Amino acid sequence: MESFDREKYERAKKKVDAIKGFHSHLKTFIIINLIILLIRANFLSLFKIDSFDPQFERWLDWNVWGTFVIWGIALVLHGLYVYRFNFGFIKRWEDRKIREYMNQQNKDINDLL
């Protein structure tokens, strides 16, 4: 019975840690992207540039919005995973890796005996 409670505790702790990790990821996303957008909005005044190459400005815009979009997609996927919109392939991969490591440990123990 105690091992069952311990197992439930470990699963609950893992879930809480995953949620904390997602919230940390979300805070980092918001802070960094706000900084990037503020820098982009004030680029001319920050660097005292009256005019610059339009290609550079397009490159800068692509990087600002590209960072936001790509990182945003990753954040959404992270949130879906954490809040249990389980992706079957990830669960199957985890189960397969656990079995693989357990088999390797059993093999190592048998080799020592």
PLY file of the C-alpha trace (Angstrom):
ply
format ascii 1.0
element vertex 113
property float x
property float y
property float z
element edge 112
property int vertex1
property int vertex2
end_header
0.00 0.00 0.00
2.81 2.40 0.85
4.49 1.84 -2.52
1.18 2.66 -4.24
0.96 5.95 -2.30
4.60 6.68 -3.11
3.90 6.04 -6.80
0.87 8.38 -6.71
3.00 11.01 -5.00
5.75 10.71 -7.61
3.24 11.03 -10.47
1.63 14.07 -8.83
5.03 15.67 -8.22
6.04 15.06 -11.83
2.80 16.70 -13.00
3.32 19.75 -10.76
6.92 20.09 -11.94
5.73 19.96 -15.56
3.16 22.69 -14.92
5.76 24.84 -13.16
8.09 24.32 -16.12
5.39 25.42 -18.55
4.62 28.55 -16.53
8.31 29.39 -16.41
8.49 28.89 -20.18
5.45 31.16 -20.64
6.93 33.93 -18.47
10.22 33.77 -20.36
8.37 33.90 -23.69
6.42 37.00 -22.67
9.40 38.87 -21.22
11.81 38.14 -24.06
9.29 38.89 -26.79
8.28 42.17 -25.12
11.93 43.17 -24.98
12.42 42.24 -28.64
9.31 44.19 -29.68
10.35 47.24 -27.65
13.81 47.19 -29.16
12.33 46.90 -32.64
9.86 49.72 -32.01
12.63 52.00 -30.79
15.39 50.77 -33.09
15.91 54.06 -34.89
15.98 56.17 -31.74
18.15 53.69 -29.81
20.90 53.65 -32.39
20.46 57.23 -33.60
19.96 56.11 -37.19
18.03 58.39 -39.52
17.73 55.91 -42.33
19.06 52.46 -43.08
18.84 49.81 -45.75
15.25 48.60 -46.34
16.56 45.05 -46.70
17.98 45.24 -43.20
14.64 46.46 -41.91
12.87 43.51 -43.59
15.46 41.14 -42.14
14.93 42.63 -38.70
11.13 42.33 -39.01
11.39 38.69 -40.11
13.55 37.92 -37.11
11.28 39.71 -34.66
8.08 38.10 -35.92
9.75 34.78 -36.73
10.96 34.46 -33.16
7.50 35.23 -31.85
5.69 32.80 -34.17
8.09 29.84 -33.96
8.56 30.14 -30.21
4.80 30.63 -29.83
4.11 27.37 -31.67
6.59 25.57 -29.42
4.93 27.12 -26.36
1.47 25.99 -27.48
2.75 22.44 -28.00
4.40 22.52 -24.58
1.13 23.67 -23.01
-0.87 20.99 -24.80
1.53 18.33 -23.59
1.62 19.57 -19.99
-2.14 19.92 -19.69
-2.59 16.38 -20.95
-3.58 16.68 -24.52
-1.40 13.61 -24.72
0.48 13.07 -27.86
0.44 9.30 -28.25
3.81 9.10 -29.95
5.52 10.83 -27.01
3.95 8.45 -24.48
4.89 5.43 -26.61
8.45 6.78 -26.92
8.67 7.26 -23.13
7.38 3.73 -22.48
9.78 2.27 -25.04
12.76 4.12 -23.50
11.81 3.03 -19.98
11.63 -0.61 -21.10
14.93 -0.23 -22.95
16.72 1.15 -19.89
15.20 -1.47 -17.61
16.31 -4.24 -19.98
19.80 -2.72 -20.13
19.99 -2.63 -16.33
18.87 -6.27 -16.11
21.48 -7.22 -18.73
24.19 -5.34 -16.82
23.24 -7.09 -13.57
23.25 -10.50 -15.30
26.65 -9.77 -16.83
28.07 -9.02 -13.39
26.76 -12.30 -11.95
0 1
1 2
2 3
3 4
4 5
5 6
6 7
7 8
8 9
9 10
10 11
11 12
12 13
13 14
14 15
15 16
16 17
17 18
18 19
19 20
20 21
21 22
22 23
23 24
24 25
25 26
26 27
27 28
28 29
29 30
30 31
31 32
32 33
33 34
34 35
35 36
36 37
37 38
38 39
39 40
40 41
41 42
42 43
43 44
44 45
45 46
46 47
47 48
48 49
49 50
50 51
51 52
52 53
53 54
54 55
55 56
56 57
57 58
58 59
59 60
60 61
61 62
62 63
63 64
64 65
65 66
66 67
67 68
68 69
69 70
70 71
71 72
72 73
73 74
74 75
75 76
76 77
77 78
78 79
79 80
80 81
81 82
82 83
83 84
84 85
85 86
86 87
87 88
88 89
89 90
90 91
91 92
92 93
93 94
94 95
95 96
96 97
97 98
98 99
99 100
100 101
101 102
102 103
103 104
104 105
105 106
106 107
107 108
108 109
109 110
110 111
111 112
